[in-house]
Amino acid sequence: MKLGITMPTRTVELRRVGQYAKWAEEAGLDSAWDWELYRNPFTMLTMAALETDRVMLGTGLSVAGSRSPFEMANVAADIDDLSNGRMLLGIGSGVTEFLGAFHCNPNNKPLTRMTEYIECLRLSWQYLSNGDTPSFEGEFYQFVSPPFNPWGLRHLERESIPIYLGAIGPKMLQLVGRKADGWIGYLGTPSYVADHVRPLISQAADDAGRGIGDIDLMLELICSVHPDRDVAVGRARRHVGFYVSHPSSDPIVEFAGLSDEVNELRMRMMTEGLSAFENCSDKLIETFSLTGTPDEVAARLSDWEGIVDHLVLHTPYVPPFTAQDSEDSYRQICAALSR
């Protein structure tokens, strides 16, 4: 099982992102990932690529709805070039309320959009590589080679970059099986992945003439580790509470039978704001995170062997975490799980 980490980039100074990636590499981790909120994930991976030599670099994830497929293909190729072939392109539909508010994108028919988007991404790389590309005409996206291109083509480090798709719902998970190189999940439990996620992806992959072995199953799992167990648990309460309270987490929470506890958190949030997450229960923490002392967290990694191919430790970063809080959480993970 590969082991990675997410870089806590919400509040950190941008110039420190390269150092974060270097720490992950020095710890012997397989991958370092960023994610998109207000900062551009590719800008951050540029700095990470220039500071590292070995660790794989991924967007976990970048928002498809705010970029054309050709733009996404080019910027991913830039990072792949800078890193000598270490780019992992994680994409997702994006948070619906942000797409509408910030990007004027209603995100209707997300399955159709994402299916076409992946098709156009690969056609873009094919065109940039050799100029020989069939046309594609979809409902939302198209790809047509220009009749004349005086600029020629461009160098690609690899002819195609692995595409990881963020997916929760069954139809999007089936799309992973049909078209993606990897799956990005979050929260999750071993039983949820084994009994719900893997069967959907596996069946779709088989139907498409592939196999689940062709797909890197990657899960971002909240990790809070500290020599002082109380510090680790206190950080986990805030992060797990924040994540489980968002409606997109409902299918995962329901599968675990913890909807009542999450609904109680939501009710408290209405009157207490973010401080409500201080009341996130021990059961929620135990179910949806790796939390505890270094020895406790290291021992629980074995729960995921054979369940996912790639476990990415998700560093606490949500409000009200400061940059210093998140950096310490990140460094504690690197130290505790160094290979």
C-alpha positions in Angstrom: 0.0 0.0 0.0 1.4 3.4 -1.0 1.3 6.1 1.7 0.9 9.8 1.0 0.0 13.0 2.7 -2.0 16.2 2.0 -0.2 19.5 2.4 -2.2 21.9 4.6 -2.4 24.9 2.2 -5.4 26.9 3.4 -3.6 29.4 5.6 0.1 28.7 5.1 2.3 31.1 3.3 2.6 30.0 -0.3 6.4 30.0 -0.3 6.4 27.2 2.3 4.5 24.7 0.1 7.8 23.5 -1.5 9.2 22.8 1.9 6.1 20.8 2.8 6.6 18.6 -0.2 10.3 18.2 0.7 9.4 17.1 4.2 7.1 14.4 2.7 9.9 13.2 0.4 12.4 13.1 3.3 10.0 11.1 5.3 9.9 8.5 2.6 6.3 9.0 1.7 5.1 8.0 -1.8 3.0 11.1 -2.6 2.2 14.7 -1.6 -1.1 16.2 -2.5 -2.7 19.7 -2.4 -6.3 20.7 -3.0 -8.2 23.6 -4.4 -10.1 26.2 -2.4 -8.9 29.7 -3.0 -5.4 29.0 -4.1 -4.4 27.5 -7.4 -3.3 23.9 -6.9 -1.0 23.9 -9.9 0.8 27.0 -8.7 1.5 25.1 -5.4 2.6 21.9 -7.2 5.0 24.0 -9.3 6.8 24.9 -6.1 6.6 21.3 -4.8 8.1 20.0 -8.1 11.1 22.4 -7.9 11.9 21.3 -4.3 11.6 17.5 -4.7 13.1 14.7 -6.8 11.1 11.5 -6.0 7.8 12.0 -4.3 4.7 11.8 -6.6 2.7 15.1 -6.7 -1.1 15.2 -7.0 -4.0 17.5 -7.0 -6.4 16.0 -4.6 -8.4 17.6 -6.2 -8.6 20.3 -8.8 -12.0 21.6 -10.0 -12.9 20.6 -13.5 -15.9 23.0 -13.8 -13.7 26.1 -13.6 -11.3 25.1 -16.5 -11.6 23.9 -20.0 -10.2 20.3 -20.6 -7.4 21.7 -22.8 -6.3 24.2 -20.1 -6.4 21.4 -17.5 -4.4 19.1 -19.8 -1.7 21.8 -20.5 -1.2 22.8 -16.9 -1.0 19.2 -15.8 1.6 18.6 -18.5 3.6 21.6 -17.2 3.8 20.0 -13.7 4.7 16.7 -15.3 7.5 18.3 -17.2 8.8 20.2 -14.1 8.7 17.0 -12.0 10.1 14.6 -14.6 6.9 12.6 -14.8 5.6 12.7 -11.2 2.2 14.4 -11.8 -1.1 12.7 -10.6 -4.1 14.7 -11.9 -6.9 14.5 -9.4 -10.1 16.1 -10.7 -13.7 16.5 -9.4 -16.9 18.3 -10.2 -16.3 20.8 -7.3 -18.6 22.0 -4.5 -21.9 22.9 -6.1 -22.4 26.1 -4.1 -19.0 27.3 -5.0 -19.4 26.5 -8.7 -22.5 28.6 -8.9 -21.3 31.5 -6.7 -17.7 31.8 -8.0 -17.6 30.2 -11.5 -21.1 30.8 -12.9 -21.3 27.1 -13.5 -24.6 25.4 -12.6 -23.0 22.0 -12.6 -26.1 20.3 -14.0 -25.6 16.8 -15.3 -22.3 16.3 -13.5 -21.9 12.7 -14.7 -22.3 13.7 -18.3 -19.9 16.6 -17.9 -17.2 14.6 -16.2 -17.5 11.7 -18.7 -16.9 14.2 -21.6 -14.2 16.1 -19.6 -12.1 13.0 -19.2 -12.5 12.1 -22.9 -11.3 15.6 -23.9 -8.4 15.6 -21.4 -7.0 12.5 -23.1 -7.6 13.8 -26.6 -5.8 17.0 -25.6 -2.7 15.1 -24.6 -2.9 13.0 -27.7 -3.1 16.1 -29.9 -0.2 17.8 -28.1 1.8 14.7 -28.4 1.4 13.9 -32.1 -1.3 16.1 -33.6 -3.3 13.0 -34.7 -6.6 13.2 -32.9 -10.2 12.3 -33.8 -12.9 14.8 -33.2 -15.3 14.6 -30.2 -18.6 16.3 -29.9 -20.4 16.1 -26.6 -23.3 17.8 -24.9 -21.0 20.1 -22.9 -17.5 19.7 -24.3 -15.9 19.2 -27.7 -12.5 18.6 -29.1 -11.7 19.5 -32.7 -8.2 19.7 -34.1 -7.5 23.2 -35.6 -7.3 23.0 -39.4 -3.8 24.7 -39.3 -1.5 25.2 -36.3 1.6 27.2 -37.2 2.9 26.8 -33.6 3.4 23.1 -33.9 3.0 20.8 -30.9 4.7 20.6 -27.5 7.0 18.3 -25.6 5.2 16.0 -23.1 7.0 14.1 -20.4 4.5 11.3 -20.8 1.9 10.8 -23.5 -0.8 10.6 -20.9 -1.0 11.6 -17.2 -2.9 9.5 -14.7 -6.4 10.9 -14.0 -7.8 10.4 -10.5 -11.5 11.1 -10.2 -13.1 12.2 -6.9 -16.3 10.2 -6.6 -18.9 9.4 -3.9 -22.2 8.6 -5.6 -22.6 5.2 -7.3 -22.8 6.5 -10.9 -19.6 8.6 -10.5 -17.9 5.5 -8.9 -18.9 3.5 -11.9 -17.3 6.2 -14.1 -14.1 5.7 -12.2 -14.3 2.0 -13.2 -15.0 2.8 -16.9 -12.5 5.7 -17.5 -10.3 6.8 -14.7 -6.8 5.7 -13.7 -7.5 6.3 -10.0 -10.2 7.0 -7.4 -10.1 9.8 -4.9 -12.2 9.1 -1.8 -12.4 10.8 1.6 -13.6 9.9 5.1 -14.5 6.3 4.4 -14.1 3.2 6.5 -12.5 -0.1 5.5 -16.0 -1.7 5.3 -17.4 1.2 3.2 -14.6 0.8 0.7 -14.6 -3.0 0.6 -18.4 -3.5 0.5 -19.6 -0.4 -1.4 -16.8 1.3 -3.4 -14.8 -1.6 -4.7 -17.7 -3.6 -6.0 -19.1 -0.6 -8.0 -15.7 0.3 -9.5 -14.8 -3.3 -10.1 -18.0 -4.2 -12.0 -17.8 -1.1 -14.2 -14.2 -1.8 -14.9 -15.0 -5.4 -15.9 -17.8 -4.1 -18.2 -15.4 -1.8 -19.9 -12.9 -4.5 -20.6 -10.6 -3.4 -17.8 -9.9 -4.7 -14.3 -9.9 -3.1 -10.9 -6.1 -3.7 -10.9 -5.9 -1.0 -13.5 -7.2 1.6 -11.1 -5.4 3.1 -8.1 -7.9 3.2 -5.3 -6.8 6.3 -3.2 -8.5 7.5 0.0 -7.7 10.7 1.8 -8.2 9.8 5.5 -8.1 12.4 8.3 -5.0 11.8 10.4 -4.2 13.5 13.7 -1.2 12.3 15.5 0.8 13.7 18.4 2.8 12.3 21.3 0.2 13.9 23.6 -2.9 12.0 22.8 -5.2 14.7 24.1 -3.7 17.1 21.5 -4.3 14.6 18.7 -7.9 14.0 19.7 -8.6 17.7 20.2 -7.5 18.4 16.7 -9.4 15.5 15.3 -12.6 16.6 16.9 -12.6 19.9 14.9 -11.6 18.4 11.6 -13.8 15.3 11.6 -16.8 17.4 12.9 -16.3 19.9 10.1 -16.1 17.2 7.4 -18.9 14.9 8.5 -21.3 17.8 8.8 -21.2 18.7 5.1 -24.1 17.1 3.2 -21.7 15.5 0.7 -20.6 13.2 3.5 -24.1 11.8 4.1 -23.8 8.6 2.1 -20.6 7.7 4.0 -22.1 8.6 7.4 -25.3 6.7 6.7 -23.3 3.6 5.7 -21.6 3.8 9.1 -24.9 4.2 11.0 -23.9 7.5 12.5 -26.4 9.9 11.0 -28.0 10.7 14.4 -24.7 11.8 15.8 -23.9 14.0 12.8 -27.4 15.6 12.8 -26.8 16.5 16.4 -23.6 18.2 15.4 -25.5 20.1 12.7 -28.1 21.3 15.2 -25.4 22.6 17.5 -23.7 24.3 14.6 -26.8 26.4 14.0 -26.4 28.0 17.4 -22.8 27.6 18.3 -21.0 28.0 14.9 -17.7 26.3 14.4 -17.2 25.8 18.1 -19.9 23.0 17.9 -17.3 20.7 16.4 -15.5 20.6 19.8 -18.4 18.2 20.6 -17.6 15.7 17.8 -18.0 12.3 19.5 -15.2 9.8 20.1 -17.2 7.4 17.9 -17.0 9.7 14.9 -13.3 10.3 15.5 -12.6 6.6 15.8 -14.7 5.8 12.7 -13.5 8.5 10.3 -9.9 9.2 11.2 -6.6 7.8 12.2 -6.0 9.6 15.6 -3.8 9.1 18.5 -0.1 8.7 19.5 2.4 7.7 16.9 2.3 4.1 18.0 -1.5 4.0 17.9 -1.7 5.5 14.4 1.0 3.3 13.0 -0.7 0.2 14.3 -4.0 1.1 12.6 -2.5 1.5 9.2 -2.8 -2.3 8.8 -6.6 -1.9 8.8 -6.3 -0.5 5.3 -3.9 -3.1 3.8 -5.7 -4.8 0.9 -8.6 -2.3 1.1 -7.0 0.6 -0.8 -4.0 0.8 -2.9 -3.0 4.3 -1.8 -3.8 5.8 1.6 -3.3 9.5 1.9 -3.1 11.0 5.4 -5.2 14.1 5.4 -3.7 16.8 7.6 -6.1 18.9 9.8 -6.5 22.3 8.3 -10.2 23.5 8.6 -11.2 26.7 10.5 -10.3 27.6 13.2 -6.9 25.9 12.6 -4.1 28.4 12.2 -1.2 27.9 9.8 1.0 27.0 12.8 -1.5 24.4 14.0 -1.7 22.8 10.6 2.1 22.8 10.1 2.6 21.1 13.4 0.0 18.5 12.5 1.7 17.9 9.2 5.2 17.6 10.7 3.9 15.2 13.4 2.5 12.9 10.6 5.7 13.0 8.7 7.7 12.1 11.8 5.4 9.4 13.1 5.0 7.6 9.8 8.4 8.1 8.3 9.5 5.2 6.1 
